[in-house]
């Protein structure tokens, strides 16, 4: 018997606590769509960290985004109490927590939100009013289904099967302007390469192989290569560009997330490690080739999209470790350029 939200039909003020990682936040979007459908009259506020908030700008499924700014207004203990005070002003009637951390439950508890819904992870069960049982097979189920399970645990029917990411017109205009300034023709086919991954080197295919792959794509298909990455990837992007024989546009660390989203939508193909940008490409229905090493593609792989998954079957993968515990990284180094290129040929 699922738990039930008290007076669900009368709820008018609802808070959602977003996941903190870009990829995880994208994978919550089907569940957020279902929340909107179930609470059509509620004003839905999303509490999110600044780096994921652009994913939800312009969304039809949330009415407002509240930034949890741990660098500015909400920094330190006094800043945390500012956040609690800010939330109390809204007089929320319920909070649905997609973030699993203990702190995510402390916030609505201290903010006196009467109904607090989530998985009892990280020892936070006593802070929740609705403790949704953690699925027995959570280590084997896709994260999209994992987040939907919170809603199903309180009796909400989950119907949405699509990821949702909006592209703002202003970001599209900036993206097109950036491509023009870098010499790309508006009609030119573009292949995006996302060579980084936040979790660690065990998720990253060797950079010299990305270079070899990019050259083959340019030589055979004549596509413009655009290199994507976070600010920490800027130097690696320049290294990758230098290793290539063909020209490339390196935007790694040079755009805001909104512009990167618009640039991904502009791609005819997106080649990527397991990363947040992979999930954005999946949400935008951009054909993609996803390269997996230490992580589990059945749990965090591309969702419901046109794409190819490339991995090398080895007994120690997925280990879910950021650094190869065996010291050989064979799950990545045994993936040859030719293997990924074969996947590319099926999509270009």
N, C-alpha and C positions, 0 to 999 in steps of 0.2 A: 504494500500500500504506500503510494508516494506521499510525502509531506505536502501540506497545502499552505499557501500564503493566506493569512487571515484577511478577510474582506478584499480579496484580490480585485474584484470589480470596482471597488471604490478608491483604489490607489490612484493618486494624482501626482505624486512627487516620488520619483524613483531614481536611485543612484546605481550606476554600474561602475565597478572598479576594473579598469582595463588591465590586461597583461602588460608587462614592462618591456618585453622584447618585441621588435617589429614583426618578426615572423609569427610569434604567438598571438600578437594583437590581430593580425590579419586572419588567423585561424579562428578567432572568436566572432568574426563578423556574421557567419550564418546564425549563430546563437543570438546575437544582438538583433538581427532581423526578426527572429522569432519572438524576442521580448517585445519589440515594437508591435508586432501583430497581436500579442496577447494583452498588451496594455495600451490600446489605441488612444485612450484619453489621458494617459499619464504624461507629465513632462519628464523626459528622461535626460538625466545629466550624467555624462561620462567623466570620471575622475581618471586622469592619465598623466604620465610623465611627458615632458615637452617633446622628447624625440619620437614618440609614437602618435602624438595628437594630430599631426598632418594627415594621418591615415583616415581620420574621421571627419575632417573638415568638408562640409558640403553633404554629409551623409543624411539621408532621409530618415534614418533610424534613431538618431539621437537629436535632442533639441539644443543641447548646450554642452560644451566641453569645459571642464574645470581643470586647470593645469596644476599639477602637484609639483611645485617648483622647489626642489631641495637645494638649489644653488642660490636662489633669491629669497622670496618671501617666506618660504617654508623650511629654511635652513636651520639645522640645529634643534635643540629642545624647544626654544621659544618659537621658532618657525613652525615646528610640528604642532604646537598649541594654537598658532595662528590658523593652521589648516583645520584643526578641529573646530575652532570658532567659526571659520568660513563655512564649513559644512553645516554646522548647527543652524545657521541663518536660513538655510533652505527648508528645514523641517521635513526632511525626507521621511517617508513612511516605510520604505523598504530599501535594502541594498543587496545587490547580487554581485558576488565577488568572483571574478575570473582569475585574479592573481592568487596564487597558493600560499603566499608567505604569511607568517604570523602577524606582521604589521598590518597587512591588508584587512585583518579582522579587528585589530585594535582600533583602527581609525573609526569605523562606524559604531563600534561599541562605545568609545569615548564621546562620539558625536550624538549619542543617544538615539540612534536610528532603531526603531522598535523591532523590525524584522530584518535579520541578517542571514543571508543564504550563501552557502558555499560548501566545498569539501572540507572535512575536518583535518586538513593537512598541517604539518609543522606544529603540532601540539596546540592548535587554536580552537579545538572543538567547543570548549566552555564559553567562548566568546560569540558563538553562533547560536541563533535561535532555531535555524533549520540546517541541521547537519546532514548533508546529502552523502549517503554511503559511497565510498570510493569504489569504482568498478573493480572487480577481482582481476580482470584482464587489462587494467589500465596501461600496463607496460607494453601491450601488444595492439592497443586500439589507436586509431588515428586521433591526433589532437583535436581535430574538428569535432569528432564524436565525443571526445572527453569533455569538451566545454559544453556541448549540447546535453551531456549527461546531467549537468547541474540543473538544467531546466526540467528535464524529464523527471528528476528526483523530487520536484515540487509540483508535478502534475501538469506541466506546460507541454503541449504537443509541439514537437519540433518538425518543421516542414521545409525550411529553407535549406537548399543543397548547394548554394553558390556563395563563393567568397565575394565580398563587396569592398572595392576601393574606388573612390571618386578622383577624377582628375580635374583640377580647377582650371578654368580658362586662362587665368593669369599665369599659371605654371606652364601651360601648354605654349603660350606666347613666348615666355622666357626660354623654354626649351628649344623652340624653333629658332629663336634669335641666336642662342648659343651655337647650335649646329651650323647656322649660316656663317657666323664669325669664325668658325673653325674650318670653313671651306666645304661643308657638306651640301650637296645639291638637294633641294626639296623632294625630288623624285627618286633619289638614290636609295637603294635598299640598305638597311642598317642591321648589323649583327652586334648585339651587346654581349660583352664578356664581363662577368662578375667573378673576379679571380680570388676575392677574399672571403673570409667567414669569421664571425666574431668569436665563436666558441674556442677556436684554437687551431694549430697547424694540422691536426688529424682530420680536419674537414676540408683541407685545402689541397687541390690537385697541384702538382709542381708547376711553378710559373713558367719554366722553359717549355713545358708541353702546351700551355696555353698559347705561348708565342708561336710554336710550330703549327698548332691548329689554326690560329688566326691567319697565318700566312697562306695556308692551304685554302682556307675559305675565300680570302681575297683573290688569290690567283685563279681559282676555279669559277667562283661565282661573281667576282667583281664587287662584292659588298664593302661598304664602309664599316670599319671596325671601331666600336666605341667601348672604352674601358671604364667599367663602373667600380666603385669602392667607397669605403668610408674615409673620413679624414686620416685615420691611422694607416690607410692603404696608399696614400698619395705617392710616397717614395717608391713603393713596390710597383705602382702603376707606371712610373717613369722607367723603372728597370725593365718591366715587361715591354714597354714601348721600344726601348733601345734594343731589346733582343729580337724584335720583329724586323723582317726585311721590308714589309709592306707598311704603308702609312696607317696611323691610328689616331683617334681623338681620346685623350686621357682626361676624363672628368672625375676621377676618383678623388674624393674629398673636396671637390670644387663646387658642389651644388648643395642646396637645401633638399630635404627629403621630397618636398612637393615637386621640385623640378626633376629630381631623379625618377619619380613616378611617371611624370609626363614623358620623359625620355625613354623609359622602358616601354610605354605604350607605343612610342614611335618605332620601336624595333620590329623587324620582320622575324627575328629569332633571338632568343636570349639564352646564353650558355652560362651555367652558374654552378658553384658549389652549393651545398645545403646552407641556405642563408635567408635572411629576411627579404632581400630583394627577389629571391626565387619565389616566395609566396606572393609578393606583389605582382610579379609577372603572371603567376598562375591566376590570380584574381582578375587581371586584365585580359585574360585569354590570349596572351602572347605565346606563340609556340616556343617551347623551351626544351633544352637538354640539361638535365640535372645530374651532377656527378656526386656520388655518395661514397664515403669512406667509413668513418668511425660511427656514424649515426644511422638510425634505423629508418629506411625510406617508407616502411609501412606505418610508421608513427608520425613522422614529420615530413614526409614526401609531398610533392605537388598534389594538390587536391582538384580533382574533377577538371582537368585541363588537357589541351592537346600538347603532348610532349613525350620525351623519351627519358628513361631513367638508365643511367650507366653506373655500374658498380662491378667490382671484382669479387667473386664469391670466395671467401676465405674464412676458416673456422673461427678466427678471433674477432670477426666483424659481424654485427656492430658491437663494439666495446663501450661506446658512449663516453669515451675519454677524450679530453682536449688534446692530449699528447700521447702518442703511441706508447703503450706500456711495454711493448715488446722491443721497441727501438728500431723497427724496420719499416713501418708505415707501408707494408705491402698492399693494404687495401686501396691505397692511392697510387703507389709507384708502379703497380702492375696493370694499371689502366693505361693503355697505349693511345697515342694520338690517333692512330688509325681507327680504333674502336669508337672514339668520340666522333670522329669525322664521319664514320658510317651512319651514326645517328643523325648528324647534321644533314647529310644528303637526303635523308627521308623527309626532312621538314622544310628545306629550302627549295 
